[in-house]
Amino acid sequence: MCNPGATKLTWTSVSKSWVVTHRKVLENYTGGVVTKTFSTKKVNEVTASVTATAGTKVSGKVAIASLEANVGLELKAEGKRTSTKEETVKYELSKKGTYVFFHGTKKASGYYTQYRCDRGTKWVKTERYGKVKSWTSDVEGGLRCGDSVPKASLAATAKKKYC
């Protein structure tokens, strides 16, 4: 049973993954503590969008809210994008080695199909299909390449790509 005229979105190919948006790699072989201020370079940009692939586009707010519930993340509104500016970082390098400093986010995406309730008895597929992409809060950090980091973290993504 459903409420006549109500709509819902179902999801396929849903994914969420960490993406590094800014990074800087530094080496410290001085043998002592070094305090350094530097800027990280933008390497990726993530944008929140709702795109219709068939039929007319559904409301961006509705689509992103539905994807939020599906992936369990608080996502940014349609049209928002990650920072395009360089990020300034001040850090103390206390051990010899290569360091990676990073800024990033978790992105999420999926394909929706819209259904409409027909006379309160069943859900009927409409001809509305599309894709939603968004991202969640910014995360920043640093790591020394020889150190271990949690597997499902932005640090692990940065280590794999830049160490």
GUROGU-563391 format. One line per field, with one value per residue: residue number from 0; residue in three letters; x, z, y of N, C-alpha, C in turn. Coordinates in pm, whole numbers, plus 50000, padded with zeros to 5 digits. Atoms other than C-alpha are relative to their C-alpha. Layout:
! residues N
i: (NUM_...)
aa: (ALA_...)
n_east: (X_...)
n_up: (Z_...)
n_north: (Y_...)
ca_east: (X_...)
ca_up: (Z_...)
ca_north: (Y_...)
c_east: (X_...)
c_up: (Z_...)
c_north: (Y_...)
***
This chain:
! residues 163
i: (0_1_2_3_4_5_6_7_8_9_10_11_12_13_14_15_16_17_18_19_20_21_22_23_24_25_26_27_28_29_30_31_32_33_34_35_36_37_38_39_40_41_42_43_44_45_46_47_48_49_50_51_52_53_54_55_56_57_58_59_60_61_62_63_64_65_66_67_68_69_70_71_72_73_74_75_76_77_78_79_80_81_82_83_84_85_86_87_88_89_90_91_92_93_94_95_96_97_98_99_100_101_102_103_104_105_106_107_108_109_110_111_112_113_114_115_116_117_118_119_120_121_122_123_124_125_126_127_128_129_130_131_132_133_134_135_136_137_138_139_140_141_142_143_144_145_146_147_148_149_150_151_152_153_154_155_156_157_158_159_160_161_162)
aa: (MET_CYS_ASN_PRO_GLY_ALA_THR_LYS_LEU_THR_TRP_THR_SER_VAL_SER_LYS_SER_TRP_VAL_VAL_THR_HIS_ARG_LYS_VAL_LEU_GLU_ASN_TYR_THR_GLY_GLY_VAL_VAL_THR_LYS_THR_PHE_SER_THR_LYS_LYS_VAL_ASN_GLU_VAL_THR_ALA_SER_VAL_THR_ALA_THR_ALA_GLY_THR_LYS_VAL_SER_GLY_LYS_VAL_ALA_ILE_ALA_SER_LEU_GLU_ALA_ASN_VAL_GLY_LEU_GLU_LEU_LYS_ALA_GLU_GLY_LYS_ARG_THR_SER_THR_LYS_GLU_GLU_THR_VAL_LYS_TYR_GLU_LEU_SER_LYS_LYS_GLY_THR_TYR_VAL_PHE_PHE_HIS_GLY_THR_LYS_LYS_ALA_SER_GLY_TYR_TYR_THR_GLN_TYR_ARG_CYS_ASP_ARG_GLY_THR_LYS_TRP_VAL_LYS_THR_GLU_ARG_TYR_GLY_LYS_VAL_LYS_SER_TRP_THR_SER_ASP_VAL_GLU_GLY_GLY_LEU_ARG_CYS_GLY_ASP_SER_VAL_PRO_LYS_ALA_SER_LEU_ALA_ALA_THR_ALA_LYS_LYS_LYS_TYR_CYS)
n_east: (50083_49929_50089_50017_49927_49868_49887_49879_49886_49920_49861_49910_49860_49967_49862_49943_49855_49919_49927_49908_50021_49878_49891_49862_49906_49877_49900_49921_49883_49908_49960_50058_50137_50016_50134_50012_50129_50000_50132_50028_50047_50126_49979_50132_50115_50123_50117_50129_50087_50108_50012_50101_49953_50122_50113_49964_49923_50073_49948_49865_50008_50059_49906_49882_50046_50020_49867_49948_50056_49949_49858_49973_49912_50062_49943_50013_50109_49970_49927_49885_49878_49890_49919_49907_49885_49893_50019_49876_49982_49878_49981_49869_49947_49914_49920_49954_50089_50086_50131_50106_50106_50112_50133_50088_50137_50057_50101_50102_50075_50089_50101_50135_50120_50114_50125_50117_50106_50117_50126_49978_49982_49867_49905_49985_49879_50020_49892_49899_49876_49892_49881_49974_49864_49982_49887_50029_49911_49857_49910_49861_49907_49865_49946_49865_50022_49970_50092_50125_50121_50121_50023_50115_49989_49941_49855_49962_50007_49886_49877_49993_49980_49889_49876)
n_up: (50000_50005_50012_50141_50046_49936_50082_49931_50086_49969_50036_50049_50018_49899_49951_49921_49992_49963_50108_49957_50082_49992_49939_50005_49954_49948_49944_49890_49969_49926_49876_49888_50017_50095_50007_50138_50048_50144_50063_50072_50137_50037_50096_50042_49958_49995_50013_49976_50115_50031_50145_50054_50115_50079_49941_49943_49877_49874_49915_49949_49855_49975_50045_49911_49871_50014_50004_49863_49920_50053_49970_49860_49989_50020_50128_50038_50092_50143_50040_49913_50044_49904_50013_50113_49954_49931_49856_49928_49889_49920_49943_49945_50046_49889_50035_50139_50089_50095_49943_50091_49938_50093_49971_50090_49959_50049_50103_50016_50125_50030_50104_49946_50080_49923_50000_49954_49947_50087_49930_49866_49995_50043_50052_50145_50048_50090_50100_49948_49958_49997_49918_49897_49945_49896_49910_49861_49936_50028_49904_50032_49913_50047_49962_50042_50090_49941_49891_50039_49986_50013_50140_50064_49966_50100_49988_50078_50141_50026_49993_50118_50122_49999_49933)
n_north: (49882_49872_49885_49964_49882_49988_50046_50045_50030_50118_49971_50105_49958_49900_50013_49892_50021_49884_49934_49894_49881_49919_50077_49953_50102_49939_50091_49945_50082_49913_50064_49928_49954_49890_49944_49954_49951_50020_50010_50124_49976_50066_50110_50050_49921_50079_49915_50065_49979_50094_50001_50091_50078_50028_49929_49870_50007_49987_49894_50024_50021_50132_50104_50005_50051_50144_50063_49988_50109_50127_50020_49971_49883_49870_49955_49858_49968_49992_49880_49976_50066_49992_49879_49994_49921_50072_50006_49974_50093_49986_50133_50030_50129_50039_50117_50005_50073_49929_49968_49957_49921_50013_49947_50074_50025_50125_49972_50104_49988_50111_49981_50015_50024_49950_50075_49926_50087_50003_50029_50053_50146_50046_49902_50010_49933_49886_49993_49908_50065_49903_50023_49901_49999_49899_50023_49969_49903_50003_50065_49969_50069_50025_50130_50034_50113_50130_50031_50066_49917_50082_50040_49934_49857_49911_50017_50119_49960_49912_50080_50086_49923_49904_50047)
ca_east: (50000_50108_49958_49810_50032_50331_50672_50991_51337_51515_51892_52143_52522_52553_52910_53097_53470_53736_53890_54195_54123_54448_54791_55153_55441_55740_56062_56246_56596_56744_56761_56578_56238_56129_55830_55702_55420_55319_55028_54867_54792_54441_54443_54070_53734_53404_53070_52719_52480_52155_52133_51834_51929_51569_51248_51249_51480_51346_51397_51765_51678_51465_51723_52018_51814_51722_52086_52186_51953_52087_52458_52430_52618_52517_52565_52611_52335_52320_52565_52811_53174_53487_53733_53932_54179_54516_54502_54766_54904_55151_55304_55592_55798_55954_56097_56297_56092_55844_55523_55195_54955_54608_54259_53965_53616_53402_53204_52886_52697_52420_52157_51791_51465_51147_50830_50479_50200_49908_49566_49724_49784_50125_50436_50460_50787_50785_51008_51233_51590_51907_52234_52318_52669_52757_53010_53023_53229_53592_53864_54229_54537_54892_55090_55443_55471_55618_55340_55025_54684_54325_54230_53897_54022_54117_54470_54482_54373_54640_54909_54826_54832_55118_55367)
ca_up: (50000_49930_49925_49583_49392_49626_49465_49568_49425_49407_49367_49169_49131_49454_49560_49816_49825_49960_49724_49789_49671_49782_49865_49935_49967_50183_50275_50603_50630_50855_51157_51374_51422_51138_51155_50808_50665_50310_50067_49936_49564_49433_49256_49233_49254_49354_49256_49375_49084_48977_48611_48430_48196_48084_48136_48332_48624_48974_49243_49336_49707_49694_49498_49720_50038_49908_49825_50173_50334_50110_50183_50544_50484_50515_50159_50014_49814_49435_49283_49575_49502_49703_49753_49449_49656_49785_50150_50392_50649_50935_51057_51267_51105_51393_51223_50910_50612_50344_50457_50273_50377_50233_50227_50087_50126_50079_49755_49687_49368_49236_48967_49053_48909_49014_49106_49162_49371_49150_49328_49657_49557_49388_49285_48910_48739_48582_48291_48517_48557_48649_48834_49157_49272_49595_49876_50250_50498_50436_50607_50633_50778_50736_50751_50735_50452_50665_50926_50925_50884_50909_50589_50524_50569_50361_50495_50336_50002_50026_50127_49840_49581_49699_49903)
ca_north: (50000_50357_50707_50791_51035_50991_50945_50770_50717_50383_50368_50161_50180_50377_50448_50652_50704_50936_51191_51410_51765_51935_51795_51877_51631_51734_51558_51615_51475_51745_51518_51770_51926_52155_52389_52469_52680_52595_52585_52270_52250_52176_51837_51753_51926_51766_51922_51839_51787_51622_51521_51374_51089_51024_51218_51541_51611_51556_51821_51853_51879_51566_51365_51463_51400_51055_50973_51102_50850_50573_50631_50753_51080_51445_51572_51921_52091_52092_52341_52338_52254_52185_52469_52577_52783_52672_52566_52700_52455_52499_52175_52047_51770_51580_51270_51205_51095_51192_51360_51407_51683_51664_51807_51615_51481_51174_51184_50989_50914_50697_50652_50701_50574_50751_50559_50700_50549_50448_50462_50356_49996_49976_50168_50237_50321_50669_50765_50974_50851_51034_51061_51241_51336_51514_51527_51564_51769_51859_51657_51754_51594_51481_51160_51031_50780_50501_50514_50301_50465_50334_50145_50319_50677_50978_50929_50581_50729_51000_50748_50511_50788_51013_50805)
c_east: (50088_49896_49989_50073_50137_50108_50114_50108_50062_50137_50073_50139_50039_50143_50035_50148_50068_50067_50086_49979_50123_50109_50133_50086_50128_50093_50076_50113_50104_50050_49944_49857_49998_49855_49987_49858_50003_49857_49986_49940_49869_50030_49869_49893_49877_49883_49874_49907_49893_49976_49893_50060_49883_49884_50045_50071_49909_50065_50138_50001_49950_50099_50120_49959_49979_50133_50065_49953_50057_50144_50037_50098_49917_50067_49974_49891_50049_50068_50120_50121_50107_50085_50095_50127_50107_49971_50135_50006_50129_50017_50142_50041_50102_50090_50046_49898_49925_49862_49904_49896_49887_49874_49909_49862_49959_49892_49905_49929_49910_49902_49863_49899_49883_49878_49889_49895_49874_49877_50018_50026_50140_50084_50021_50123_49962_50112_50108_50118_50109_50113_50015_50144_50005_50119_49962_50104_50146_50076_50141_50091_50137_50045_50145_49989_50028_49903_49875_49883_49878_49967_49890_50000_50053_50152_50048_49997_50119_50131_50017_50038_50130_50126_50080)
c_up: (50000_49988_49853_49964_50063_49905_50090_49897_50046_49938_49949_49986_50096_50047_50088_50017_50040_49876_50061_49907_49997_50064_49986_50056_50042_50048_50109_50030_50076_50127_50123_49970_49907_50006_49865_49975_49848_49949_49931_49865_49975_49895_49948_50046_49994_50000_50029_49883_49990_49850_49958_49881_49912_50070_50053_50133_50122_50080_50054_50149_50032_49964_50093_50138_49995_49995_50138_50086_49957_50042_50145_50021_49987_49879_49974_49895_49856_49969_50087_49946_50107_49968_49880_50039_50058_50150_50067_50124_50073_50076_50052_49954_50102_49971_49856_49917_49905_50063_49890_50083_49901_50056_49904_50058_49956_49899_49991_49868_49983_49891_50059_49892_50086_49981_50055_50048_49915_50079_50136_50009_49962_49951_49851_49958_49907_49896_50043_50057_50007_50091_50098_50047_50108_50086_50139_50055_49960_50112_49960_50097_49938_50046_49957_49923_50061_50107_49948_50027_49988_49852_49930_50030_49882_50004_49919_49851_49963_49999_49875_49875_50000_50072_49907)
c_north: (50125_50112_50041_50130_50019_49949_49954_49974_49870_50021_49876_50061_50111_49976_50119_49969_50131_50056_50111_50118_50090_49915_50072_49888_50072_49890_50072_49902_50082_49936_50069_50038_50120_50047_50068_50050_49993_49997_49865_50035_49926_49893_49942_50097_49910_50097_49919_50031_49892_50011_49900_49926_49957_50069_50135_49980_50010_50113_49963_49972_49860_49889_49989_49947_49848_49926_50005_49883_49866_49974_50031_50114_50127_50064_50148_50018_50009_50134_50032_49926_50015_50122_49991_50076_49909_50005_50022_49913_50035_49869_49984_49860_49954_49880_50011_49922_50089_50015_50041_50075_50010_50064_49925_49981_49859_50037_49881_50022_49878_50038_49974_49964_50047_49909_50089_49900_50014_49955_49934_49852_49953_50118_49973_50080_50115_49996_50099_49921_50107_49959_50115_49982_50107_49961_50046_50098_49982_49932_50040_49927_49987_49863_49990_49870_49863_49956_49929_50094_49909_49974_50079_50150_50081_49988_49880_50031_50087_49921_49915_50080_50081_49954_49910)
***
